[in-house]
């Protein structure tokens, strides 16, 4: 889980493994693989950094990068 902040200032924790996309337009939207979207106060770069740190802590970062790189080659 990664900590993020709702627009009203309250904290919430999101399962980083369920995040499909993070976009900044200018609000930061997190889209989950379920299709649910949420707006958070953190910038997109900060959210993606939190996801990377979480993935490193559970040992999935290397696999994620390799899969993304392989998909880009296709």
N, C-alpha and C positions, 0 to 999 in steps of 0.2 A: 504494500500500500504506500502511496505517496501523499504527503499533506499538501492541500491547496486551499485557497480561500474563496468563499462565495462572494458575490457582489455586495451582500449585506455585511460582510466582514466576518462571518462565522466560518470556523475551520471545518473542513471535511477531508476524508481520506478516500482516495480512488485506487482501485486495483489496477496497478500499472500494466498487468498482463492483458487487461481488457481494452486498453487504449488503442484505437485504430488510427486516429489522426488528431493532430493539434494544429490549429490555425489561428492567426492573428489578423483581425479585419475591422477595426483596430482592437476590438475586444478579443480576448483569448477564448476560443471555443475548444473544448475537448469532446471528441466523438468516440464513443465506445463501440466495440464490435456488435453490440446489441442494437445500435442505431440511436441510443440515447445521447443527447448533447447537453453540455453544461457550459456555462460561462464562468470564468474564474478571474481573479485579480492579477495573478501572476502572468508574466510575459511568456510567450510560446517557448523562447529559448530556455527559460528557467524550468518550465514543465518538462521539456525534453531532456534537460540535464538531470532532473530528478528521476525520470524514467531510466536513463542510462545508469545512474548511480544505483538504483534499485536492481536493475538487471545484473550489474556487476556483483552486487552483494549476494545474489542467488545463483550466479554463475551462468546466466543466459545471454550476456551481452555479445560474446564472440559468435555464438550461433545465430543470433539475430542479424548481426552485421553481415555474416556470410550469406545468409538467405537473401537479404536485401541486395547484396552485390550480385548474386547469381540471377535474381529477378531482373536486374538492370541490364544484364548481358543478353537477355532473350529478346 
